[in-house]
Amino acid sequence: MITEAWLKKTNIEFRNAGIDQQRRPWDAIRQYSTEFNTSVDLSSDVAKKIFEWFEKHSKPGVHQIGSMYESAYFYDSQFWAVSIPIAYGTVQLNALECLPQMTEDMKNEIISQQTQAWGYVAFWADCVDYGMGIDDLRHTTDLNEFGMQLLMSGDQELRAAAAILNQHRPDPRAILNCRMASEMFLKSFVALKVGLTEKQAKAIGHNLNKGLDKFIEVSGFDDWEKVRSTLSVFPAIHERYKKQNITSEILWEGYSFAQSIGTAIIREYTDRNTLEKVMASNN
């Protein structure tokens, strides 16, 4: 049975490592499972004690269950939050249940349109893989350090963009977050794949076309050439000081592109590929 001494020791380790209080019980479960070579079910007494202990030793309310990742989906002139729940182990997710703000009638509209339905499912699969996969990679220590630094910077930009898009009145300046996320992700993939010095990264600079060129070169993903035209939705880097006057449709193009690049990294360096499973089950 888990002991008070182990919990105190683990909490001190997490505190010294700068791990957020919200993450500590989940990381504690993972660490307990590894340290004692045992599987910990979330409904077990061990898991319950871990959650209870960390709730008592953290800021009130910090452990309220939220989402692991929140994205933004564009439909009927509005952005809708796509909330991927916190989940460990084998779980079954429902794509439409991840649209908490949307009415059932609107969800039924989506699934009644084959093209729209498949478009949403593909986007949702990206959200699942990205949200859960980025968490996987946070605990990976054998990948290129600079590549991981770029990945986590891109993740911050992408999450900031989603938060802005999910506001009552989305701010068009979110396109700048999407631009930075895309740039970081393109460089991250290259760094993780073949290495990239800071000098080489500066040579690519803020030129997204150069970044996409290098991404395609090292990945072999020639199909990505088809989406090069999407780069035109991003403002030139020198325009970041100007007011952004763009439509929600353009914001959506920029955001979905950025997330798709991030998801490409996840699928390259983890075993997550929800879209592949969805397509297989449909066949």
C-alpha positions in Angstrom: 0.0 0.0 0.0 1.2 3.5 -0.8 2.8 5.3 2.2 2.6 8.9 3.4 6.4 9.0 3.3 6.5 8.1 -0.4 3.9 10.7 -1.2 5.8 13.4 0.7 9.1 12.5 -1.0 7.5 12.4 -4.4 5.8 15.8 -3.9 9.1 17.4 -2.9 10.8 15.9 -6.0 8.0 17.4 -8.2 8.2 20.7 -6.4 11.9 20.9 -7.0 11.5 19.9 -10.6 8.9 22.7 -11.1 6.1 20.4 -12.0 2.7 22.1 -11.9 0.4 21.1 -9.0 -2.3 20.1 -11.4 0.0 17.5 -13.0 1.4 16.0 -9.9 -1.1 13.3 -9.1 -1.0 12.0 -12.6 2.8 12.0 -12.7 2.7 10.3 -9.2 0.6 7.5 -10.6 3.0 7.1 -13.5 6.0 7.1 -11.2 4.5 4.7 -8.7 3.7 2.3 -11.5 7.2 2.5 -12.8 9.0 2.4 -9.4 7.0 -0.6 -8.1 6.6 -2.3 -11.5 2.8 -2.5 -11.1 -0.2 -1.3 -13.1 -2.3 1.3 -11.3 -6.0 1.5 -12.3 -7.6 4.9 -11.8 -10.4 3.3 -9.7 -7.9 1.5 -7.4 -7.3 2.4 -3.8 -3.7 3.5 -4.7 -5.0 6.0 -7.3 -7.7 7.3 -4.9 -5.2 7.9 -2.1 -2.8 9.7 -4.5 -5.6 12.0 -5.7 -6.8 12.7 -2.2 -3.3 13.4 -0.8 -2.4 15.8 -3.6 -5.8 17.6 -3.3 -5.1 18.2 0.4 -1.6 19.4 -0.3 -2.3 21.8 -3.2 -4.0 25.1 -3.9 -7.8 24.6 -3.5 -9.6 23.8 -6.8 -6.4 23.2 -8.7 -7.2 19.5 -9.3 -10.6 20.0 -10.7 -10.7 17.7 -13.8 -10.5 19.7 -17.0 -9.3 18.8 -20.4 -5.9 17.5 -21.5 -6.1 19.6 -24.6 -8.5 22.2 -26.0 -8.6 23.0 -29.6 -10.9 25.1 -31.8 -13.1 23.9 -34.7 -14.7 26.3 -37.2 -18.3 25.6 -38.2 -21.2 27.8 -39.2 -19.2 31.1 -38.9 -18.2 30.3 -35.3 -15.3 28.7 -33.5 -16.2 25.8 -31.2 -14.1 24.4 -28.4 -12.9 20.8 -29.0 -12.1 19.4 -25.6 -10.0 16.3 -25.3 -10.5 14.8 -21.8 -7.7 13.7 -19.5 -7.3 10.0 -20.0 -4.7 7.4 -19.2 -4.7 3.8 -20.4 -7.2 2.4 -22.9 -10.2 4.7 -23.3 -12.9 5.1 -26.0 -13.7 8.7 -27.0 -16.7 10.0 -28.9 -15.9 12.7 -31.4 -19.1 14.6 -31.0 -19.0 14.5 -27.2 -15.8 16.6 -27.5 -17.9 19.5 -28.7 -19.3 20.6 -25.3 -20.6 24.0 -26.5 -22.5 22.7 -29.5 -26.2 21.7 -29.5 -27.3 18.2 -30.4 -29.1 19.6 -33.4 -25.9 21.2 -34.8 -24.0 18.0 -34.1 -26.6 16.1 -36.1 -26.2 18.6 -38.9 -22.5 17.9 -39.1 -22.9 14.1 -39.2 -25.7 14.4 -41.8 -23.2 16.0 -44.3 -20.7 13.3 -45.3 -17.9 15.7 -46.3 -18.4 17.9 -43.2 -18.6 14.8 -41.0 -15.3 13.3 -42.3 -13.6 16.7 -42.2 -14.5 17.1 -38.5 -13.5 13.5 -37.6 -10.2 14.0 -39.3 -9.6 17.2 -37.4 -10.8 15.6 -34.1 -8.3 12.8 -34.7 -5.6 15.3 -35.0 -6.7 16.9 -31.7 -6.7 13.6 -29.9 -3.3 12.6 -31.1 -1.8 16.0 -30.6 -3.2 16.5 -27.1 -2.3 13.1 -25.8 0.9 12.8 -27.8 2.4 16.1 -26.6 2.0 14.8 -23.1 3.8 11.6 -24.1 6.7 13.6 -25.5 7.0 15.8 -22.4 8.4 12.7 -20.6 10.8 11.7 -23.4 14.4 12.4 -22.8 16.1 10.8 -25.8 15.1 13.3 -28.4 17.0 16.2 -29.8 17.0 18.9 -27.1 16.7 21.9 -29.5 13.9 20.1 -31.4 12.0 19.5 -28.1 12.6 23.2 -27.1 11.0 24.3 -30.4 8.2 21.8 -30.1 7.2 23.1 -26.6 7.4 26.7 -27.8 5.2 25.9 -30.7 2.8 24.1 -28.3 2.5 27.3 -26.2 1.7 29.4 -29.3 -0.9 26.8 -30.5 -2.7 26.7 -27.2 -2.7 30.5 -27.0 -4.3 30.7 -30.4 -7.0 28.2 -29.4 -7.7 30.2 -26.2 -8.2 33.3 -28.3 -10.3 31.6 -31.0 -12.6 30.2 -28.3 -13.4 33.6 -26.9 -16.8 35.1 -27.5 -15.1 37.5 -30.0 -12.0 35.9 -31.4 -9.1 38.4 -32.0 -7.7 38.3 -35.5 -4.2 38.6 -34.0 -4.4 34.9 -33.2 -3.1 34.4 -36.7 0.3 35.6 -35.4 0.2 32.8 -32.8 -0.7 30.4 -35.5 2.2 31.7 -37.7 4.7 31.3 -34.8 3.4 27.8 -34.0 3.8 26.7 -37.6 7.3 28.1 -37.8 8.3 26.4 -34.5 6.8 23.1 -35.5 8.4 23.0 -39.0 11.8 23.7 -37.4 11.2 21.3 -34.6 10.5 18.4 -37.0 13.7 19.1 -38.8 15.7 19.3 -35.6 14.2 16.1 -34.2 14.8 14.3 -37.5 18.2 15.3 -38.6 19.4 17.9 -36.1 19.3 21.7 -36.5 21.7 24.2 -35.0 20.5 27.6 -33.9 22.6 29.0 -36.8 20.7 26.8 -39.3 17.4 27.7 -37.7 18.3 31.4 -38.2 19.1 30.7 -41.8 15.5 29.5 -42.3 14.4 32.5 -40.3 10.8 33.4 -40.3 10.4 32.2 -43.9 7.7 29.6 -43.8 8.3 28.5 -47.4 11.9 27.7 -46.5 10.7 25.9 -43.4 8.2 23.8 -45.4 10.9 23.0 -48.0 13.2 21.6 -45.3 10.3 19.8 -43.6 9.3 18.0 -46.8 13.0 17.2 -47.6 13.7 15.5 -44.3 10.3 13.9 -43.9 9.7 12.6 -47.4 6.1 13.7 -47.0 5.8 15.0 -50.6 2.0 15.3 -50.2 2.6 18.4 -48.0 3.5 20.3 -51.2 -0.2 20.5 -51.9 -0.8 22.7 -48.8 1.9 25.2 -49.6 -0.7 27.7 -50.8 -2.1 27.8 -47.2 1.0 29.7 -46.1 -0.4 32.7 -47.9 -2.9 33.2 -45.1 -0.1 34.1 -42.7 1.0 37.8 -42.6 4.6 38.6 -43.3 6.7 38.7 -40.2 7.2 42.5 -40.4 3.4 42.9 -40.2 3.2 41.6 -36.7 3.2 45.2 -35.4 0.1 46.1 -37.5 -3.5 45.6 -36.8 -4.7 42.3 -38.3 -7.9 42.5 -40.4 -8.7 39.0 -41.6 -11.8 36.8 -41.7 -12.6 33.9 -39.4 -12.2 31.6 -42.4 -8.6 32.7 -42.8 -8.0 32.3 -39.1 -9.3 28.8 -39.3 -7.0 27.9 -42.2 -4.0 29.2 -40.3 -4.9 27.5 -37.1 -5.8 24.1 -38.6 -2.5 24.2 -40.6 -0.5 24.9 -37.5 -2.1 22.0 -35.6 -1.6 19.6 -38.5 2.1 20.3 -38.5 2.3 19.7 -34.7 0.3 16.5 -35.2 2.8 15.3 -37.8 5.5 15.5 -35.2 3.4 13.5 -32.7 2.7 10.7 -35.2 6.3 10.6 -36.2 7.6 10.2 -32.6 4.8 8.3 -30.8 2.6 5.4 -31.7 -0.5 7.5 -31.8 -2.5 7.6 -35.0 -6.2 7.9 -34.3 -7.0 8.8 -37.9 -5.5 5.6 -39.2 -7.7 3.6 -36.8 -10.9 5.6 -37.7 -10.2 5.0 -41.4 -9.6 1.3 -40.8 -12.8 0.9 -38.8 -14.7 2.6 -41.6 -13.4 0.2 -44.2 
